Amino acid sequence: MNSSSLCHFVSVLVRRIDLIEDELLNQQCVDSSPGSTTDARNTSLMRITSIVNQWTTVKEDAENNGNAEVLVNETDLKKLLDCCHKFSK
């Protein structure tokens, strides 16, 4: 995935963190038994984490080369990662 796509995905995810967190909280109340929904959620959360980690690597490389174009709120990014870790099992 190219750096432009990564940046776009991460910025969308970060802007939607409150919605993502609310949905995960709602699903936690509804989903008490393991199954395909839980597996799909865990797969999605792992993929979000992977995308953020890839973006972080690309961002650090760009900063080291003087080409930084970071337009993502770091606090919200941390909240997104914390949320992914909290709700993945």
Stockholm file with secondary structure:
# STOCKHOLM 1.0

chainA/1-89         MNSSSLCHFVSVLVRRIDLIEDELLNQQCVDSSPGSTTDARNTSLMRITSIVNQWTTVKEDAENNGNAEVLVNETDLKKLLDCCHKFSK
#=GR chainA/1-89 SS CCHHHHHHHHHHHHHTHHHHHHHHHHHHHHCCSCSHHHHHHHHHHHHHHHHHHHHHHHHHHHHHTTCCCCCSCHHHHHHHHHHHHHHCC
#=GC SS_cons        CCHHHHHHHHHHHHHTHHHHHHHHHHHHHHCCSCSHHHHHHHHHHHHHHHHHHHHHHHHHHHHHTTCCCCCSCHHHHHHHHHHHHHHCC
//
